Amino acid sequence: MTESKSFLVVGGGAVGSIFAWRLQEGGSNVALICRSNYQTVLDNGFKIKSHQFGTATFNPNKVYTSAAQASAQGQKYDYILICTKSLPNRYNPADVLDGLDVADSTIVLIQNGIGIEDPFYKKFPNAAIISSITYIDTKQVESGVIEHGISADLSYGLYDPENRISSKHTADQILNSLHHCLVQGKINSKINHNIQTERWYKLCWNASFNPISVVAGASNTVQLLSDPKMHALIATTMREIISVGEAYVGMPLSDKLPSDQIPESYISFTKMRPDPVYPSMMVDFINKRPMEHQVILKNPIDIAKSLNIKVPTLEFIYTFVSFLENKHLQ
Amino acid sequence: MTESKSFLVVGGGAVGSIFAWRLQEGGSNVALICRSNYQTVLDNGFKIKSHQFGTATFNPNKVYTSAAQASAQGQKYDYILICTKSLPNRYNPADVLDGLDVADSTIVLIQNGIGIEDPFYKKFPNAAIISSITYIDTKQVESGVIEHGISADLSYGLYDPENRISSKHTADQILNSLHHCLVQGKINSKINHNIQTERWYKLCWNASFNPISVVAGASNTVQLLSDPKMHALIATTMREIISVGEAYVGMPLSDKLPSDQIPESYISFTKMRPDPVYPSMMVDFINKRPMEHQVILKNPIDIAKSLNIKVPTLEFIYTFVSFLENKHLQ
């Protein structure tokens, strides 16, 4: 477990840059694919101010503009971290790896929502897929300048519904080796064999606060929760997610909290935060960028339909969010 | 029926000015209470361009700024037409008549929504109350300048749940005399003893297109109906109104159309209009004016609750409309 691993991080935004930085600090070799901030990062690296890890300039071992460029010398990577938004309604998210040989790689998806693994699993039958959830407070305040708070957690497990990886030994090795690299970089790393359950648990927040903040005229969490009717609507939305999620994964979403207490627990936690939260979907909306409503809302709605569970609130919200996006992007 | 009747019209906007004008043209004596356009109307009258009735300058017999002023010489009125928005969540709508002796008057409410009569019925036990619905395409394009289309209809009936007017003769006289004055002014006048049924029928449009246009980012009817999901949501909203309305009035909302065909009929009719419709609530929203969500949404929701009928779509829309209004008016 002491050999150095090679990482390719796709997406040099607020999330990708922190993981890339921590992995490099932990001793891994880290290449990074950037889009809008490519030239800035190539010239000056990232300027990172982190409450947890201190201030630093981070220069990736390599900076590329595309996967094709990242594989130019036949380069292969042990782990490929996908730190982009998942927008399957606009293009195939797995196309981001076009031009790269991923046959022996493990693709680690650091994305929110449900069904994000499917495009990668279909397109790359010879790669291992890890599904992960991050809890991290980070933002890119200007091109190449990252402000990070006090958390950088990654929970993850294998995604392999067809049991392509038949050997438990191989599976464990893939997970443990990633864990080792993350821990070396001081990431709070947690292997979770019920990662889908955790995805749905996190979705409670993402499928409620995120799109509701958009439909409510780009309002932050403090504004939303100051209205008792909106508070109730957020809780109703979470309850719908919980009912679908628990039917889908076949177990309670939390082992610490009874399911009916999850909504108020999430809401209290959100209320206690010192500053209002501007959900990422709302920030995308304000900046007229596409929103992740397919994996946050539409895929869960489709699963609900397949399970014959009514989710009227999710459908309302999805109708308005997708309508508003169309209007913005036209 | 040939004696001249005296009218006081409260609200010199697009609706009030047309009714006042037509009544005066029909031979009635018409005083008008204006707010923002008072000075303009006092100095120059209304400039009216009507497809149906032609072009004219309309000078009311009297122009006032308040009911108190309108009763300064002890003046009384046979009919008082209320042509203002109904905003019981902001103030008592009946307060608009403060200072006026209405004991022998008939108050004609030309307003949309449900429960608009209640504040007047409670405050003025000695006045007769007429509940009416207008179908009129008119707008005030600038202060005192009115553009009117090809319809000016009024349907109405007595509002008297406590049977205060015990004599059928008196009731008929009140209605017939108003009918006569309106017909003289070429208004398409229709006495409807089931006026509450017609209110709910019209509410199908008002409770759907109006608030949905607001929540959908101030979108007009063409924009809304170009999205199949939004089309479906509008129909669902109408179906909820129909189910509550029919349970409440105890009869079908239409005698021409099966109830389940009302939504698509309304939607087709809206689609066929030559120009997009900018619903009045959306225009109020854009101009940061209070919206009539209490009588259009909240009162119907409360009635649904009292009848144990589920109206999740109405509640959802009401939550967002009232939230967005609070945000705008803060």
Interface residues (C-beta under 8 A of the other chain):
Chain A: V215 A216 G217 S219 Q223 L224 D227 K229 M230 A232 L233 P312 T313 F316 Y318 T319 F320 S322 F323 L324 N326 K327
Chain B: V215 A216 G217 S219 Q223 L224 D227 K229 M230 A232 L233 P312 T313 F316 Y318 T319 F320 S322 F323 L324 N326 K327
